[in-house]
Amino acid sequence: QIGLRSAPRAFDWRPSRLRAVMFKHGVGGRLPPDVRRNDWKAQAKSSVDGVRDEKYRSNALRIEVKLAEVLARTPPGEPRALEDHPRPDKFRTAACMELLGDLCDIAGPFSAPLRTIREELAKGIYSDYYLADEDARSFDQLPFFSVAERLAGEKVKMAEELTQWQEVVAERDRAVQNLEESIQTTRTSVNRGLAQNEATAAKLLATQARAVEANADARAAEDELRKLRAELNATKEELLLTRAENLQLKGPTGALTPRPDWNALDPFGKENYESERTLDLTKAVLDELEVFKAKTEDLVKLEEAQVLIEPEAEATDPFVGMDISRTPAATPRNAPPAASEAAKQTPAPANEEGPPRLRTLGRGSEIPRFLRSVEDKVLVKKLSKRDTEEFIKQVWEGKVKSDAARKLPLALHEYLYEFLRGKHGGNHPSAVEEGYNLMEALRKFSYDADVMLFFEVLTGALCEGVYHDRNVMTKALEGYLPAVAGHENLISREDLYAALHEFFPSKSEDDHAGLRKALFKDNPEGEFVNFLKLFEEDANLNQGEFITAIYEQHWMEINKYVEQVRGVLNGVARKEPGSNIVSLQSVRDALRAHDPTKSDMDIDVQVARGAQFGTSSEVTSQCELAAEVDMASFQAKLFVGLVKRVDNFSLKALLKYAKPKETPVEGAAAPEKPED
């Protein structure tokens, strides 16, 4: 189903013409009679065919003329031997070897050494391989530079084919991974089905046992009823005999002592007294049940109304510290420690009959509204990874629009409840049900950077400014890389490493090493990197290793910086021992000393936020007036907004490549409009 049976037709792995016709000298047996093999000597001799060998008084002049004539016969378009830096040529090389042989003939006592030198030079120039250039039945011995040129071309082709095959293998690996995930999901479903079948079989056996007991009880009841009827008939007969005796005992007046009329006093009759009484009691019970049901529905509506009336809780993780049964969620190997710890807090589906359910946390004021439930359990509706990511994207987009339309923006957990209520038409139980299933999905997929960031902001571990700061960083990086590379999608690895150091100046060498390692996982081969693919997501909206590493380092750096600032503020001297009051000037000085890279304006903005001043310009005046603040209240207000390093990513690196906007010079003439 995933196409692993055959390789793509675009790849032709048949040996090329060079590999098909090359063979080594002296290997492979005898050649057919119509096939000629031209070694370097035959080529040298044929290179001077047709050259006039006239008689000259000087042998040197004869050889010089012969050399000039041979070089003049070089094929058109090829560089001449006398030009500067000519390329090697097989024809000129053969001619020179032939003329070197002529020199050996006239060298006298030097003939033998020169011939030996000629043979050794031929071994160093010519390889042991042959190639047919024009005639398929003639094979020429190749010089090494010809073999090198052809092998270089073959190397380039093989490199291209290797790249294509690596892409195919990567695609097959992804398909196999998806198939393994599908198999694992199917195996989990099968195991769950087998467990449900075993539970159903056990329940069936218990039901059959109860049915046997019920049948035995019914038979015993029938026997008891027959006995009671027999006793009743005997009592009736005895009563009739007693009445007859009483009639015989009447006196002369014909009457005995007045007795009550038992039949008249029996409002239910003599025969159907028990059955009619049972029916009346049943009707009365049903009427009371209807009244109880109506009151219960009214109580449920009242509880839901109280849930909505009670104020919203602070942003926290309500599952932390709750004493309820949990099962650890599936966490990938590369998930961050915080995500793995949060996954352990997931409440397990209740083990009960019927469809699976999740236990709720109740309706206390400490529970966020989107999790306040008057029911003990809610139905499980599993969300896939893609569904979870798309839901998070919808919430963020709606949150941005909501903040733009409100004077006072809502916190993320407050807006999430409004979003869920609007999605379900104001139905609170449906909104809460989806809220619990969303929390289950957030813990299950907490290895993803987008999911983890949403969970951290939702539970108050990070402020919402981290999300917006990450978006600014991503947009800047997407514009910075093509500007550095000078190409729309390719950049060399070394240039990319240098660009990352410039864009993230405050990262440690360990962090940069982590980015390089993640980049190698996404692009293990090649000198160049396609940086556009680094920002792409797969079918389940999973980012690559490189972007995931950048996002994780981003919020972890902010978390670390916040803890450092918190420690600095806790170390500010108090006015009195045991008091929480500090001077505003000492707070300002502590923040300046902790981060000298920040400007005084940036420090005053943070101080104004924590002290709840209207503007940062008030900070200086308040410090001169010896203003004091409560440290706990100051920190609570300060960390509502984003607190981070100024250079956690550098926009100045992007400004180097930004084109300046042209501003019109005052008094300059406006450009003339072209005439129609």
DOLUM-96158 format. One record per residue (C-alpha): residue in three letters; chain; x, y, z negated. Coordinates in steps of 0.05 Angstrom, whole numbers. Last residue first. Example, Ala and Ser with C-alpha at 12.3 -4.5 7.8 and 13.67 -1.06 7.14 Angstrom:
- SER_A_273_-21_-143;
- ALA_A_246_-90_-156;
END
This chain:
- ASP_A_-5_1207_441;
- GLU_A_50_1249_413;
- PRO_A_94_1220_359;
- LYS_A_87_1252_291;
- GLU_A_146_1293_269;
- PRO_A_180_1273_204;
- ALA_A_168_1321_147;
- ALA_A_220_1375_138;
- ALA_A_259_1374_74;
- GLY_A_241_1425_21;
- GLU_A_243_1374_-35;
- VAL_A_278_1311_-13;
- PRO_A_230_1252_-1;
- THR_A_245_1191_-44;
- GLU_A_269_1128_-9;
- LYS_A_260_1067_-53;
- PRO_A_324_1031_-73;
- LYS_A_332_960_-45;
- ALA_A_338_909_-101;
- TYR_A_401_866_-100;
- LYS_A_436_895_-161;
- LEU_A_367_903_-194;
- LEU_A_362_827_-199;
- ALA_A_423_821_-244;
- LYS_A_397_880_-284;
- LEU_A_334_839_-299;
- SER_A_377_798_-347;
- PHE_A_348_739_-385;
- ASN_A_353_727_-461;
- ASP_A_387_795_-457;
- VAL_A_342_838_-503;
- ARG_A_336_782_-554;
- LYS_A_267_764_-577;
- VAL_A_207_786_-620;
- LEU_A_140_781_-584;
- GLY_A_80_807_-622;
- VAL_A_43_779_-683;
- PHE_A_112_770_-713;
- LEU_A_116_842_-737;
- LYS_A_47_845_-771;
- ALA_A_60_784_-815;
- GLN_A_131_805_-828;
- PHE_A_110_874_-853;
- SER_A_54_845_-896;
- ALA_A_103_799_-932;
- MET_A_155_854_-938;
- ASP_A_108_906_-969;
- VAL_A_131_973_-944;
- GLU_A_164_1036_-973;
- ALA_A_172_1106_-945;
- ALA_A_232_1148_-966;
- LEU_A_206_1211_-931;
- GLU_A_267_1210_-886;
- CYS_A_249_1138_-867;
- GLN_A_178_1160_-851;
- SER_A_204_1215_-806;
- THR_A_250_1168_-768;
- VAL_A_195_1115_-760;
- GLU_A_142_1164_-735;
- SER_A_173_1165_-665;
- SER_A_156_1091_-658;
- THR_A_82_1108_-651;
- GLY_A_18_1095_-690;
- PHE_A_52_1063_-749;
- GLN_A_30_993_-772;
- ALA_A_92_980_-815;
- GLY_A_109_917_-776;
- ARG_A_93_948_-708;
- ALA_A_129_1013_-724;
- VAL_A_191_974_-746;
- GLN_A_191_934_-681;
- VAL_A_185_997_-639;
- ASP_A_238_1030_-681;
- ILE_A_288_974_-666;
- ASP_A_274_979_-591;
- MET_A_283_1055_-594;
- ASP_A_348_1048_-632;
- SER_A_374_1005_-575;
- LYS_A_384_930_-582;
- THR_A_452_900_-571;
- PRO_A_471_913_-645;
- ASP_A_424_856_-667;
- HIS_A_430_839_-741;
- ALA_A_458_906_-762;
- ARG_A_401_945_-730;
- LEU_A_348_900_-761;
- ALA_A_380_907_-830;
- ASP_A_385_983_-822;
- ARG_A_310_989_-805;
- VAL_A_290_945_-864;
- SER_A_334_986_-910;
- GLN_A_303_1051_-884;
- LEU_A_233_1025_-896;
- SER_A_247_1014_-970;
- VAL_A_227_947_-999;
- ILE_A_167_923_-1040;
- ASN_A_160_848_-1052;
- SER_A_173_852_-1127;
- GLY_A_204_797_-1170;
- PRO_A_264_840_-1186;
- GLU_A_250_913_-1169;
- LYS_A_259_954_-1105;
- ARG_A_275_892_-1065;
- ALA_A_340_881_-1027;
- VAL_A_333_856_-955;
- GLY_A_350_782_-950;
- ASN_A_280_761_-931;
- LEU_A_285_809_-872;
- VAL_A_350_777_-847;
- GLY_A_320_707_-854;
- ARG_A_259_726_-814;
- VAL_A_303_757_-760;
- GLN_A_342_691_-756;
- GLU_A_278_650_-754;
- VAL_A_252_694_-697;
- TYR_A_317_686_-658;
- LYS_A_313_610_-664;
- ASN_A_240_609_-640;
- ILE_A_258_655_-582;
- GLU_A_316_610_-562;
- MET_A_270_549_-567;
- TRP_A_218_584_-523;
- HIS_A_268_597_-467;
- GLN_A_310_533_-474;
- GLU_A_247_492_-462;
- TYR_A_227_533_-401;
- ILE_A_297_529_-370;
- ALA_A_302_454_-383;
- THR_A_233_442_-352;
- ILE_A_254_483_-292;
- PHE_A_316_439_-281;
- GLU_A_282_372_-296;
- GLY_A_227_382_-245;
- GLN_A_158_406_-262;
- ASN_A_98_360_-271;
- LEU_A_33_382_-238;
- ASN_A_7_310_-232;
- ALA_A_16_311_-156;
- ASP_A_87_338_-164;
- GLU_A_109_409_-179;
- GLU_A_156_455_-140;
- PHE_A_202_507_-173;
- LEU_A_267_469_-160;
- LYS_A_244_455_-89;
- LEU_A_253_529_-72;
- PHE_A_325_524_-97;
- ASN_A_346_478_-41;
- VAL_A_416_463_-66;
- PHE_A_480_460_-24;
- GLU_A_542_418_-32;
- GLY_A_503_353_-30;
- GLU_A_482_300_-78;
- PRO_A_447_294_-146;
- ASN_A_393_346_-134;
- ASP_A_338_340_-188;
- LYS_A_381_301_-237;
- PHE_A_441_345_-221;
- LEU_A_401_407_-237;
- ALA_A_384_378_-305;
- LYS_A_458_367_-319;
- ARG_A_475_437_-295;
- LEU_A_420_467_-340;
- GLY_A_446_427_-400;
- ALA_A_517_451_-387;
- HIS_A_490_522_-386;
- ASP_A_458_509_-454;
- ASP_A_522_480_-481;
- GLU_A_561_540_-455;
- SER_A_516_585_-495;
- LYS_A_461_628_-464;
- SER_A_465_703_-474;
- PRO_A_483_722_-402;
- PHE_A_424_685_-370;
- PHE_A_419_718_-301;
- GLU_A_495_725_-293;
- HIS_A_511_655_-317;
- LEU_A_455_628_-274;
- ALA_A_483_664_-213;
- ALA_A_552_634_-225;
- TYR_A_523_563_-228;
- LEU_A_482_577_-165;
- ASP_A_543_603_-128;
- GLU_A_581_540_-147;
- ARG_A_524_495_-125;
- SER_A_516_528_-58;
- ILE_A_450_562_-42;
- LEU_A_394_544_5;
- ASN_A_321_568_8;
- GLU_A_312_636_43;
- HIS_A_386_651_50;
- GLY_A_429_708_25;
- ALA_A_445_663_-35;
- VAL_A_444_719_-87;
- ALA_A_380_750_-60;
- PRO_A_348_682_-51;
- LEU_A_363_665_-124;
- TYR_A_339_731_-154;
- GLY_A_268_733_-129;
- GLU_A_248_666_-158;
- LEU_A_288_682_-221;
- ALA_A_249_747_-231;
- LYS_A_182_712_-223;
- THR_A_203_658_-273;
- MET_A_228_708_-324;
- VAL_A_164_750_-320;
- ASN_A_122_687_-328;
- ARG_A_164_666_-388;
- ASP_A_154_734_-421;
- HIS_A_78_727_-411;
- TYR_A_78_659_-445;
- VAL_A_124_682_-501;
- GLY_A_79_742_-513;
- GLU_A_24_695_-536;
- CYS_A_60_686_-602;
- LEU_A_90_619_-620;
- ALA_A_74_569_-676;
- GLY_A_2_597_-679;
- THR_A_-34_531_-663;
- LEU_A_-57_555_-594;
- VAL_A_10_586_-578;
- GLU_A_47_521_-593;
- PHE_A_-4_479_-556;
- PHE_A_-2_524_-494;
- LEU_A_75_522_-494;
- MET_A_75_446_-501;
- VAL_A_26_437_-443;
- ASP_A_67_482_-397;
- ALA_A_133_449_-416;
- ASP_A_109_378_-407;
- TYR_A_129_328_-461;
- SER_A_66_346_-501;
- PHE_A_24_304_-453;
- LYS_A_-9_261_-506;
- ARG_A_-11_317_-557;
- LEU_A_-46_365_-510;
- ALA_A_-93_309_-487;
- GLU_A_-118_294_-557;
- MET_A_-126_369_-571;
- LEU_A_-168_374_-507;
- ASN_A_-211_314_-528;
- TYR_A_-225_349_-594;
- GLY_A_-244_414_-559;
- GLU_A_-287_377_-508;
- GLU_A_-329_350_-565;
- VAL_A_-331_418_-599;
- ALA_A_-359_452_-536;
- SER_A_-411_397_-528;
- PRO_A_-433_404_-601;
- HIS_A_-437_481_-594;
- ASN_A_-482_484_-532;
- GLY_A_-476_556_-507;
- GLY_A_-481_537_-433;
- HIS_A_-426_485_-435;
- LYS_A_-372_526_-399;
- GLY_A_-391_589_-436;
- ARG_A_-384_553_-503;
- LEU_A_-317_525_-481;
- PHE_A_-290_593_-460;
- GLU_A_-315_627_-523;
- TYR_A_-281_573_-565;
- LEU_A_-216_580_-525;
- TYR_A_-219_656_-535;
- GLU_A_-214_648_-610;
- HIS_A_-158_596_-605;
- LEU_A_-119_643_-558;
- ALA_A_-127_704_-602;
- LEU_A_-177_755_-578;
- PRO_A_-157_822_-548;
- LEU_A_-180_887_-582;
- LYS_A_-205_939_-532;
- ARG_A_-232_884_-487;
- ALA_A_-238_880_-411;
- ALA_A_-164_869_-396;
- ASP_A_-159_818_-452;
- SER_A_-217_778_-421;
- LYS_A_-184_778_-353;
- VAL_A_-118_752_-381;
- LYS_A_-154_700_-423;
- GLY_A_-193_675_-363;
- GLU_A_-128_663_-325;
- TRP_A_-97_629_-385;
- VAL_A_-158_585_-396;
- GLN_A_-163_564_-323;
- LYS_A_-88_546_-322;
- ILE_A_-97_504_-385;
- PHE_A_-156_467_-353;
- GLU_A_-114_454_-290;
- GLU_A_-57_426_-333;
- THR_A_-104_380_-372;
- ASP_A_-139_355_-309;
- ARG_A_-71_340_-277;
- LYS_A_-47_300_-338;
- SER_A_-112_262_-342;
- LEU_A_-166_277_-393;
- LYS_A_-199_222_-434;
- LYS_A_-270_232_-457;
- VAL_A_-276_202_-527;
- LEU_A_-344_214_-560;
- VAL_A_-348_255_-624;
- LYS_A_-347_232_-696;
- ASP_A_-369_255_-766;
- GLU_A_-419_306_-738;
- VAL_A_-427_377_-764;
- SER_A_-367_397_-723;
- ARG_A_-318_454_-728;
- LEU_A_-262_441_-676;
- PHE_A_-275_500_-628;
- ARG_A_-289_542_-689;
- PRO_A_-219_534_-718;
- ILE_A_-220_494_-784;
- GLU_A_-203_532_-849;
- SER_A_-276_554_-856;
- GLY_A_-296_481_-865;
- ARG_A_-338_446_-812;
- GLY_A_-311_375_-813;
- LEU_A_-245_348_-787;
- THR_A_-275_302_-734;
- ARG_A_-262_228_-723;
- LEU_A_-256_209_-649;
- ARG_A_-302_160_-615;
- PRO_A_-298_98_-571;
- PRO_A_-363_74_-539;
- GLY_A_-406_26_-580;
- GLU_A_-387_-9_-645;
- GLU_A_-335_20_-690;
- ASN_A_-260_29_-697;
- ALA_A_-256_105_-696;
- PRO_A_-209_134_-644;
- ALA_A_-142_153_-675;
- PRO_A_-128_223_-700;
- THR_A_-67_254_-667;
- GLN_A_-15_278_-717;
- LYS_A_42_235_-691;
- ALA_A_42_274_-625;
- ALA_A_62_337_-662;
- GLU_A_127_304_-684;
- SER_A_143_283_-613;
- ALA_A_128_352_-586;
- ALA_A_172_384_-639;
- PRO_A_229_336_-622;
- PRO_A_228_355_-548;
- ALA_A_205_300_-498;
- ASN_A_260_269_-457;
- ARG_A_243_197_-475;
- PRO_A_170_206_-459;
- THR_A_117_209_-515;
- ALA_A_57_162_-518;
- ALA_A_14_183_-576;
- PRO_A_25_157_-646;
- THR_A_-39_128_-679;
- ARG_A_-73_164_-735;
- SER_A_-114_148_-796;
- ILE_A_-136_209_-836;
- ASP_A_-103_246_-894;
- MET_A_-96_314_-860;
- GLY_A_-28_345_-871;
- VAL_A_-22_372_-800;
- PHE_A_-86_361_-762;
- PRO_A_-110_433_-769;
- ASP_A_-51_461_-729;
- THR_A_-55_535_-745;
- ALA_A_-84_599_-715;
- GLU_A_-122_632_-771;
- ALA_A_-195_613_-782;
- GLU_A_-255_647_-749;
- PRO_A_-308_676_-796;
- GLU_A_-369_635_-817;
- ILE_A_-432_654_-777;
- LEU_A_-420_603_-722;
- VAL_A_-411_545_-770;
- GLN_A_-471_569_-810;
- ALA_A_-513_567_-747;
- GLU_A_-490_496_-733;
- GLU_A_-508_477_-805;
- LEU_A_-578_508_-797;
- LYS_A_-588_471_-731;
- VAL_A_-569_406_-765;
- LEU_A_-616_421_-824;
- ASP_A_-674_434_-776;
- GLU_A_-660_369_-742;
- THR_A_-660_334_-809;
- LYS_A_-725_367_-829;
- ALA_A_-758_342_-765;
- LYS_A_-730_272_-777;
- PHE_A_-755_271_-849;
- VAL_A_-825_291_-827;
- GLU_A_-825_236_-775;
- LEU_A_-799_187_-828;
- GLU_A_-855_207_-876;
- ASP_A_-907_193_-822;
- LEU_A_-874_126_-808;
- VAL_A_-876_107_-882;
- ALA_A_-950_125_-887;
- LYS_A_-965_84_-826;
- THR_A_-929_24_-855;
- LEU_A_-966_31_-921;
- ASP_A_-1032_32_-885;
- LEU_A_-1014_-29_-844;
- THR_A_-992_-67_-907;
- ARG_A_-1058_-50_-942;
- GLU_A_-1097_-75_-882;
- SER_A_-1059_-142_-883;
- GLU_A_-1067_-153_-959;
- TYR_A_-1142_-138_-964;
- ASN_A_-1164_-174_-901;
- GLU_A_-1213_-227_-929;
- LYS_A_-1249_-197_-989;
- GLY_A_-1256_-126_-965;
- PHE_A_-1208_-67_-970;
- PRO_A_-1250_-23_-1015;
- ASP_A_-1257_-78_-1068;
- LEU_A_-1303_-47_-1121;
- ALA_A_-1364_-68_-1082;
- ASN_A_-1339_-140_-1079;
- TRP_A_-1323_-140_-1153;
- ASP_A_-1394_-120_-1173;
- PRO_A_-1384_-108_-1247;
- ARG_A_-1420_-155_-1296;
- PRO_A_-1485_-142_-1332;
- THR_A_-1497_-196_-1387;
- LEU_A_-1542_-249_-1356;
- ALA_A_-1607_-241_-1320;
- GLY_A_-1668_-283_-1306;
- THR_A_-1709_-256_-1364;
- PRO_A_-1718_-328_-1387;
- GLY_A_-1641_-335_-1391;
- LYS_A_-1590_-346_-1336;
- LEU_A_-1543_-406_-1348;
- GLN_A_-1558_-439_-1281;
- LEU_A_-1538_-375_-1246;
- ASN_A_-1472_-373_-1285;
- GLU_A_-1457_-445_-1266;
- ALA_A_-1465_-427_-1193;
- ARG_A_-1419_-367_-1201;
- THR_A_-1365_-411_-1233;
- LEU_A_-1370_-461_-1176;
- LEU_A_-1361_-404_-1126;
- LEU_A_-1300_-377_-1164;
- GLU_A_-1268_-447_-1166;
- GLU_A_-1278_-452_-1091;
- LYS_A_-1246_-383_-1082;
- THR_A_-1187_-401_-1126;
- ALA_A_-1175_-465_-1086;
- ASN_A_-1177_-424_-1022;
- LEU_A_-1127_-375_-1051;
- GLU_A_-1081_-431_-1075;
- ALA_A_-1081_-461_-1005;
- ARG_A_-1068_-392_-975;
- LEU_A_-1010_-382_-1023;
- LYS_A_-980_-450_-1004;
- ARG_A_-987_-434_-930;
- LEU_A_-953_-367_-941;
- GLU_A_-895_-400_-978;
- ASP_A_-885_-448_-920;
- GLU_A_-887_-391_-871;
- ALA_A_-837_-352_-913;
- ALA_A_-790_-412_-915;
- ARG_A_-795_-418_-839;
- ALA_A_-780_-343_-832;
- ASP_A_-721_-348_-880;
- ALA_A_-692_-406_-839;
- ASN_A_-702_-367_-775;
- ALA_A_-669_-307_-806;
- GLU_A_-610_-349_-829;
- VAL_A_-602_-377_-758;
- ALA_A_-608_-307_-729;
- ARG_A_-555_-282_-778;
- ALA_A_-508_-336_-755;
- GLN_A_-523_-319_-682;
- THR_A_-509_-246_-697;
- ALA_A_-443_-263_-730;
- LEU_A_-423_-305_-670;
- LEU_A_-443_-249_-623;
- LYS_A_-404_-198_-664;
- ALA_A_-342_-243_-659;
- ALA_A_-352_-250_-584;
- THR_A_-360_-174_-577;
- ALA_A_-296_-162_-616;
- GLU_A_-259_-211_-572;
- ASN_A_-288_-179_-509;
- GLN_A_-269_-110_-535;
- ALA_A_-198_-134_-547;
- LEU_A_-196_-164_-477;
- GLY_A_-222_-99_-448;
- ARG_A_-169_-59_-485;
- ASN_A_-116_-106_-460;
- VAL_A_-142_-99_-389;
- SER_A_-145_-23_-395;
- THR_A_-73_-21_-421;
- ARG_A_-51_-67_-364;
- THR_A_-86_-23_-314;
- THR_A_-52_39_-342;
- GLN_A_15_4_-340;
- ILE_A_2_-19_-269;
- SER_A_-16_53_-249;
- GLU_A_47_79_-283;
- GLU_A_88_26_-247;
- LEU_A_56_45_-180;
- ASN_A_71_118_-192;
- GLN_A_143_100_-208;
- VAL_A_147_56_-145;
- ALA_A_121_114_-103;
- ARG_A_171_161_-135;
- ASP_A_226_111_-120;
- ARG_A_202_104_-49;
- GLU_A_205_179_-39;
- ALA_A_275_180_-69;
- VAL_A_295_122_-23;
- VAL_A_268_160_38;
- GLU_A_304_224_17;
- GLN_A_368_184_7;
- TRP_A_357_153_76;
- GLN_A_353_221_108;
- THR_A_416_244_73;
- LEU_A_453_181_94;
- GLU_A_430_191_167;
- GLU_A_457_262_165;
- ALA_A_523_238_134;
- MET_A_527_182_186;
- LYS_A_519_233_242;
- VAL_A_573_277_212;
- LYS_A_619_217_203;
- GLU_A_608_195_275;
- GLY_A_629_264_299;
- ALA_A_691_260_255;
- LEU_A_705_190_282;
- ARG_A_703_217_353;
- GLU_A_751_273_337;
- ALA_A_798_228_297;
- VAL_A_800_176_352;
- SER_A_818_230_402;
- PHE_A_873_257_356;
- PHE_A_900_186_346;
- PRO_A_912_176_420;
- LEU_A_866_125_453;
- GLN_A_886_64_495;
- ASP_A_842_64_556;
- PHE_A_789_12_573;
- SER_A_764_0_644;
- ARG_A_701_-41_659;
- ALA_A_652_13_636;
- ASP_A_686_64_682;
- GLU_A_680_134_654;
- ASP_A_711_140_585;
- ALA_A_720_68_563;
- LEU_A_752_66_495;
- TYR_A_811_27_467;
- TYR_A_839_22_397;
- ASP_A_910_7_374;
- SER_A_926_81_364;
- TYR_A_972_124_407;
- ILE_A_1013_182_380;
- GLY_A_1056_149_326;
- LYS_A_1067_85_366;
- ALA_A_1082_126_428;
- LEU_A_1134_166_388;
- GLU_A_1167_101_367;
- GLU_A_1169_76_439;
- ARG_A_1198_142_464;
- ILE_A_1251_142_409;
- THR_A_1271_72_429;
- ARG_A_1274_95_502;
- LEU_A_1316_155_480;
- PRO_A_1364_110_442;
- ALA_A_1373_65_503;
- SER_A_1380_121_553;
- PHE_A_1431_162_513;
- PRO_A_1491_131_550;
- GLY_A_1464_158_616;
- ALA_A_1405_204_603;
- ILE_A_1379_198_675;
- ASP_A_1331_140_664;
- CYS_A_1311_165_594;
- LEU_A_1291_232_624;
- ASP_A_1245_195_671;
- GLY_A_1213_160_610;
- LEU_A_1201_228_578;
- LEU_A_1167_247_643;
- GLU_A_1119_189_633;
- MET_A_1106_207_560;
- CYS_A_1093_279_581;
- ALA_A_1043_257_633;
- ALA_A_1006_213_582;
- THR_A_1002_271_532;
- ARG_A_977_318_587;
- PHE_A_921_270_605;
- LYS_A_900_255_533;
- ASP_A_896_328_514;
- PRO_A_916_361_449;
- ARG_A_887_431_439;
- PRO_A_930_489_461;
- HIS_A_961_537_409;
- ASP_A_985_591_457;
- GLU_A_980_573_531;
- LEU_A_1037_536_567;
- ALA_A_1002_469_564;
- ARG_A_940_496_597;
- PRO_A_873_497_562;
- GLU_A_818_453_594;
- GLY_A_764_487_636;
- PRO_A_787_455_701;
- PRO_A_821_386_693;
- THR_A_898_390_685;
- ARG_A_930_384_754;
- ALA_A_975_444_741;
- LEU_A_1005_407_684;
- VAL_A_1028_352_732;
- GLU_A_1057_403_781;
- ALA_A_1095_439_726;
- LEU_A_1122_373_699;
- LYS_A_1146_351_769;
- VAL_A_1180_417_780;
- GLU_A_1215_411_712;
- ILE_A_1234_338_726;
- ARG_A_1265_356_793;
- LEU_A_1301_416_764;
- ALA_A_1331_373_709;
- ASN_A_1351_321_760;
- SER_A_1391_375_797;
- ARG_A_1408_364_870;
- TYR_A_1335_354_885;
- LYS_A_1302_298_925;
- GLU_A_1227_300_926;
- ASP_A_1181_260_880;
- ARG_A_1114_289_901;
- VAL_A_1058_279_851;
- GLY_A_1003_234_877;
- ASP_A_1003_188_817;
- VAL_A_1036_225_758;
- SER_A_981_210_706;
- SER_A_976_138_731;
- LYS_A_1045_121_701;
- ALA_A_1029_151_633;
- GLN_A_961_116_632;
- ALA_A_993_49_648;
- LYS_A_1045_62_593;
- TRP_A_992_83_543;
- ASP_A_952_18_552;
- ASN_A_901_11_606;
- ARG_A_858_-51_597;
- ARG_A_820_-73_658;
- VAL_A_756_-115_659;
- ASP_A_742_-154_723;
- PRO_A_783_-215_699;
- PRO_A_743_-222_634;
- LEU_A_783_-205_572;
- ARG_A_823_-256_532;
- GLY_A_814_-264_456;
- GLY_A_782_-216_407;
- VAL_A_842_-180_377;
- GLY_A_906_-159_413;
- HIS_A_891_-85_412;
- LYS_A_832_-69_368;
- PHE_A_763_-58_396;
- MET_A_719_2_410;
- VAL_A_660_-8_456;
- ALA_A_602_-15_407;
- ARG_A_629_32_354;
- LEU_A_636_89_404;
- ARG_A_570_74_437;
- SER_A_534_78_370;
- PRO_A_516_17_330;
- ARG_A_441_8_320;
- TRP_A_415_42_258;
- ASP_A_363_85_293;
- PHE_A_324_126_242;
- ALA_A_259_160_265;
- ARG_A_223_93_264;
- PRO_A_217_98_188;
- ALA_A_238_35_150;
- SER_A_189_-22_142;
- ARG_A_152_-59_86;
- LEU_A_156_-5_32;
- GLY_A_94_33_55;
- ILE_A_58_48_-11;
- GLN_A_0_0_0;
END
